[in-house]
Amino acid sequence: MDIFLEGDYTIETAETLHRQLQQAMQAKQAVTLSFAGVGYADLAFFQIIHAALHSFSRRKTTLTLRPDLPPHLARKASLCGLGHIAPS
């Protein structure tokens, strides 16, 4: 399942992304996340991505993060320990 993230991701919208990832994980669906369309993201967004990486791994389900995070979010990703999702 490919998920193309678009728009802003904040604490107010975090539940929708969380639910989508949780449903895919419970169905043991491999997921590829694309970040190219993300405009703004707060810490809640990065926490969900971080938690999803660990949860998918524990359930032995594939979660692939495309390295297409917009440059303006790359620093935030690094501060949250997710620098590997920033463009190279």
N, C-alpha and C positions, 0 to 999 in steps of 0.2 A: 504494500500500500504506500503510495507516494502522498505526502502531505506538503503542500506548498503554502507556507505561512505568508500572510499578507496583512498589512496594516499595522496598527499599534497593539502591543501586548503589555498590559498593566495588571495590577492586582484585581482590578474590576473585571477584566476579561480572562483571567487565568483559569477559571473553572471550566470554560469551554475547551481550551486546549488540554487541560488535565483529563477531562472526561474522554476526549477523543483518543488520547494516548492510552488511557486505562482500558478502554474497550478493545483497542487493537492488541494490547498486551494480553488481556484475558482470552482473546480469541487466538492467541499465539500467532498473530500476523506479523510478518516482518514489515518494518516501517522505515521509510527514508524521508527525512525532514529536509526541506529546502528553506533557507532563511532569506533568500534574495529579495522578497517583497516586504520584509519587516521594516517599518518606518521608525518606530520608537519602541523601546522595551525597557521595563524596569526590572528590579531585582527579582520579583516574583516569576517573571518569564524565565530567567536563567536558573532559578531554583527548580522550576518544573523540568527543564531540560536535564539538569544535573540528576534529579531524582529519577527521571525516566531512564536515563542511562543505567543507573544502578538496578532499578526494578526489572528492566528488560534483560539485563545480564543475569540476574538471579534466576529468572524464569527461562533462561537459555533461549531467548527470543532476540532476533536481530533488530537493532535500532541503529540506522546509519544516519550520520549527520553530514550533510553536504557542506563543504568548506566555502560556502557562498554568503556568509554573514556580511552585511554591508559594512564598509570600513568605519562608519561613524559609531558602530556598536562593538567593534573589535576590542576596544579598550575595556569596555564594561565586561565583555566576555572574559578577558584575561584576569580582571579583578575578581571575578567569580570562580576562577579556576577552570574556565572553559575556553581557554585561549586556543585550543586545538580546533575549534569551530570557526575561528577567524580565517579570512583568506590568507593564503601564503604569499 
